[in-house]
Amino acid sequence: MGFVIVLAAALTGTVVVVGFYSLGLKMLVRAGRVPVVSPATFTDAITVLTAAEIKSAEKKAAKAARKNPLSPLQKRIAQFAAYGCFAVCAASVLFGIYLIVPALHG
C-alpha cells in the first residue's frame, strides 16, 4: 500500500509542477514577455545556435509582442498569473522537500 501512496504522490506532484510551469510560460507569452533563452556554449567552442539565429529569434519575439491583441491591463493580469503559476511550482517542490527531509532523520 505504501508503494501506491508514493506513486500517487509522485504522479500528482509531477502533474502539478509540469502543468503549472507550462501554464506559466503560456501566460508569459500572452503578457508579451516571450522568454528568449541564449544558447548553451559547450567546450571546444560548440554552440547550439549562431548569432544570426539568436538575433532572428529575438526579432520574432519582439514582433509577437507587438502583435499582442490584449490591453495593457490584460497583459499585466497575465503576467501576474504567470508569476502565480511559477509560485505554485516552487511551493510544490518545497513541499516535496519538506516531506522528504524529516523522513531522512526519523
Secondary structure, DSSP 8 states (H G I E B T S, - for coil): -HHHHHHHHHHHHHHHHHHHHHHHHHHHHHTT--------B-GGG-BSS-HHHHHHHHHHHHHHHHT--S-HHHHHHHHHHHHHHHHHHHHHHHHHHHHHHHHHH-
